[in-house]
Amino acid sequence: MIEVSGPTTTNAPCALSAMPLDGIDATVWAPSSSPVGGRIIEMSPRDLKLVVSGYVKLGSIVELELTSELFRFATSVRGQVHWREPSGEASVIGLFLYRALPHEVVGHFFSDLRKELRYDCRWSCGLYLPRNKQTADAVLINYSRSGFLVEASRSLPESEEVRLFDVNRPDAGTIANGHVCWHTRQGGGDSLLGCALPDEQGVRLSEYLRSARIMA
């Protein structure tokens, strides 16, 4: 049986990336606030995780400056802070970027990059299964731009359509609509389901998590 008491996010510090990103300096410029220094710990062409030394409001649209003397580049890109978790006295933030990082930035690390980053979020939710008009209890484990991972109370076959919904706010309707890509059995009869989302619905999912105050 899945055991999570109400909406919550994990408080464990984010695992630091093994990628050699120490040669990049990052500065976050947020509206109506002083610039905040940061350190990149994970990077993909269209999203980033950074450790930041100051406060950056969840949901804010920021300008990110990236410079490197080692790799000889300087660039800026706009993005939205969609995810945050504490890491000691600092915070780790996740940014969805409005455009892909240029090759001069990502090209140095291309063999090590993920296509997208995953963001932890342990939240009790539900899955609606249109094919047989049934529901299943679930816990959202993480999400990305184009997918999510849930622990569900039942196993589902690959390609099964699933609709994610808020069990505490059924009037909110479908939050994200995707299909099962892979599944594996867990102890106690639960299953892990890796699901794909079309049209980057992970961005919309992150917006709902903020609006429902599931992300703090």
C-alpha positions as CSV (number, residue, x, y, z in Angstrom):
1,M,0.0,0.0,0.0
2,I,1.3,3.5,-0.9
3,E,2.0,5.5,2.3
4,V,2.2,9.3,1.9
5,S,0.2,11.6,4.2
6,G,-0.9,14.5,2.2
7,P,1.0,16.7,-0.3
8,T,4.7,17.1,0.6
9,T,8.0,17.6,-1.1
10,T,11.2,15.8,-0.2
11,N,13.6,17.7,2.1
12,A,16.7,15.6,1.4
13,P,19.5,17.6,-0.3
14,C,19.8,17.1,-4.0
15,A,22.6,14.7,-5.1
16,L,25.4,16.6,-6.7
17,S,26.2,15.9,-10.3
18,A,29.5,14.1,-11.2
19,M,29.8,16.3,-14.3
20,P,32.8,18.6,-14.5
21,L,30.8,21.9,-14.3
22,D,33.1,23.8,-11.9
23,G,34.4,25.9,-14.7
24,I,31.1,27.8,-15.2
25,D,30.1,30.9,-13.1
26,A,26.4,31.5,-12.8
27,T,24.5,34.6,-11.8
28,V,20.7,34.7,-11.3
29,W,19.0,38.1,-11.9
30,A,15.5,38.1,-10.5
31,P,13.0,41.0,-10.7
32,S,13.2,43.6,-7.9
33,S,16.1,41.8,-6.1
34,S,19.8,41.7,-6.0
35,P,21.7,39.3,-8.2
36,V,22.3,35.9,-6.7
37,G,25.4,33.8,-7.3
38,G,25.0,30.1,-8.2
39,R,26.8,26.9,-9.1
40,I,25.4,24.5,-11.7
41,I,25.1,20.9,-10.5
42,E,23.1,19.5,-13.4
43,M,22.5,20.7,-16.9
44,S,20.6,19.7,-20.0
45,P,20.1,21.8,-23.2
46,R,16.8,23.3,-21.9
47,D,16.9,23.1,-18.1
48,L,19.4,23.5,-15.2
49,K,19.8,22.8,-11.5
50,L,21.8,25.3,-9.5
51,V,22.8,25.7,-5.9
52,V,22.2,29.4,-5.0
53,S,23.4,31.3,-2.1
54,G,20.5,33.7,-1.8
55,Y,16.7,33.6,-2.0
56,V,15.0,33.2,-5.4
57,K,11.2,33.1,-5.4
58,L,9.6,30.0,-6.7
59,G,7.8,30.7,-10.0
60,S,9.8,33.8,-10.8
61,I,11.1,34.5,-14.3
62,V,14.8,35.2,-14.1
63,E,17.7,36.1,-16.4
64,L,20.6,33.6,-16.0
65,E,24.2,34.7,-16.9
66,L,26.7,32.0,-17.6
67,T,30.4,32.7,-18.0
68,S,33.5,30.6,-18.2
69,E,37.1,31.6,-18.6
70,L,38.0,27.9,-18.9
71,F,35.7,27.2,-21.8
72,R,35.7,30.7,-23.1
73,F,32.1,31.6,-23.3
74,A,29.6,34.2,-21.9
75,T,25.9,33.9,-22.5
76,S,22.6,34.7,-20.9
77,V,19.2,33.0,-21.1
78,R,15.8,33.5,-19.6
79,G,14.0,30.8,-17.6
80,Q,11.5,30.1,-14.9
81,V,12.2,28.8,-11.4
82,H,9.7,25.9,-11.2
83,W,11.3,23.7,-8.5
84,R,13.3,24.3,-5.2
85,E,14.5,22.3,-2.3
86,P,16.8,23.2,0.7
87,S,20.5,22.1,0.6
88,G,22.0,23.1,4.0
89,E,22.1,26.9,4.2
90,A,21.6,27.3,0.5
91,S,18.9,26.1,-1.9
92,V,18.8,24.1,-5.1
93,I,16.6,25.5,-7.8
94,G,15.4,24.1,-11.1
95,L,15.0,26.3,-14.1
96,F,13.0,25.5,-17.3
97,L,14.8,27.6,-20.0
98,Y,12.8,29.5,-22.6
99,R,15.3,28.6,-25.3
100,A,18.0,25.9,-25.6
101,L,21.5,26.7,-24.4
102,P,23.9,27.4,-27.3
103,H,26.4,24.8,-28.4
104,E,29.3,26.8,-27.1
105,V,28.0,26.0,-23.6
106,V,26.6,22.5,-23.8
107,G,29.0,21.2,-26.5
108,H,31.8,20.8,-23.9
109,F,29.6,18.3,-21.9
110,F,27.4,16.9,-24.6
111,S,28.4,13.2,-24.0
112,D,27.4,13.5,-20.3
113,L,24.2,15.5,-20.7
114,R,20.7,14.1,-20.1
115,K,18.1,15.1,-22.6
116,E,16.1,16.5,-19.7
117,L,16.5,16.7,-15.9
118,R,14.2,15.1,-13.4
119,Y,12.9,16.9,-10.4
120,D,11.9,15.1,-7.1
121,C,8.4,15.7,-5.8
122,R,6.7,13.2,-3.5
123,W,3.0,14.0,-3.8
124,S,-0.1,11.8,-3.3
125,C,-2.2,11.9,-6.5
126,G,-4.4,9.7,-8.6
127,L,-4.4,8.1,-12.0
128,Y,-7.5,7.9,-14.2
129,L,-7.5,5.1,-16.8
130,P,-9.8,6.0,-19.7
131,R,-9.7,2.5,-21.3
132,N,-11.5,0.9,-18.4
133,K,-12.8,4.0,-16.6
134,Q,-11.0,3.1,-13.4
135,T,-8.7,5.0,-11.0
136,A,-5.5,4.0,-9.1
137,D,-3.9,5.6,-6.1
138,A,-0.4,6.9,-6.9
139,V,2.5,9.0,-5.6
140,L,4.3,11.3,-7.9
141,I,8.1,10.6,-7.5
142,N,9.5,13.1,-10.0
143,Y,8.8,14.9,-13.2
144,S,10.5,16.4,-16.2
145,R,9.5,18.5,-19.2
146,S,8.0,15.5,-21.0
147,G,7.4,12.8,-18.4
148,F,6.9,11.7,-14.9
149,L,7.5,8.8,-12.5
150,V,4.8,7.5,-10.2
151,E,4.5,4.7,-7.7
152,A,1.1,3.3,-8.3
153,S,-1.2,0.8,-6.4
154,R,-1.4,-1.4,-9.5
155,S,0.6,-2.3,-12.5
156,L,-0.3,-1.0,-16.0
157,P,0.9,-2.2,-19.4
158,E,3.1,-0.2,-21.7
159,S,1.2,2.3,-23.9
160,E,-1.7,2.5,-21.4
161,E,-3.2,6.0,-21.3
162,V,-3.1,7.7,-17.9
163,R,-4.5,11.0,-16.6
164,L,-2.9,12.5,-13.5
165,F,-5.3,14.2,-11.1
166,D,-5.3,15.7,-7.6
167,V,-7.2,13.5,-5.2
168,N,-7.8,16.4,-2.9
169,R,-9.2,18.7,-5.7
170,P,-11.1,16.5,-8.2
171,D,-12.7,19.6,-9.6
172,A,-9.3,20.6,-11.0
173,G,-9.7,18.0,-13.7
174,T,-6.8,16.4,-15.5
175,I,-3.4,17.9,-14.7
176,A,-1.4,15.9,-17.2
177,N,-2.3,13.3,-19.8
178,G,0.3,10.8,-21.0
179,H,1.0,7.1,-21.4
180,V,3.0,4.4,-19.7
181,C,6.5,3.8,-21.2
182,W,7.8,1.2,-18.7
183,H,6.8,-0.4,-15.5
184,T,8.3,-2.5,-12.7
185,R,6.9,-4.3,-9.7
186,Q,7.7,-3.1,-6.2
187,G,7.3,-4.8,-2.9
188,G,3.8,-5.0,-1.5
189,G,2.1,-5.1,-4.9
190,D,2.9,-1.5,-5.9
191,S,4.5,-0.6,-9.2
192,L,6.8,2.1,-10.6
193,L,5.4,3.6,-13.8
194,G,7.5,5.7,-16.1
195,C,5.1,7.9,-18.2
196,A,5.7,10.1,-21.2
197,L,3.9,13.4,-21.6
198,P,3.3,15.1,-25.0
199,D,3.7,18.8,-25.7
200,E,6.0,19.3,-22.7
201,Q,3.1,18.9,-20.3
202,G,5.6,18.7,-17.5
203,V,5.8,22.5,-17.6
204,R,2.0,22.6,-17.0
205,L,2.4,20.0,-14.2
206,S,5.0,22.1,-12.5
207,E,2.7,25.1,-12.7
208,Y,-0.1,23.2,-11.0
209,L,2.2,22.0,-8.2
210,R,3.1,25.6,-7.5
211,S,-0.5,26.9,-7.7
212,A,-1.7,24.2,-5.3
213,R,1.2,25.0,-2.9
214,I,2.6,21.5,-3.2
215,M,5.9,23.1,-4.1
216,A,6.9,25.7,-1.5
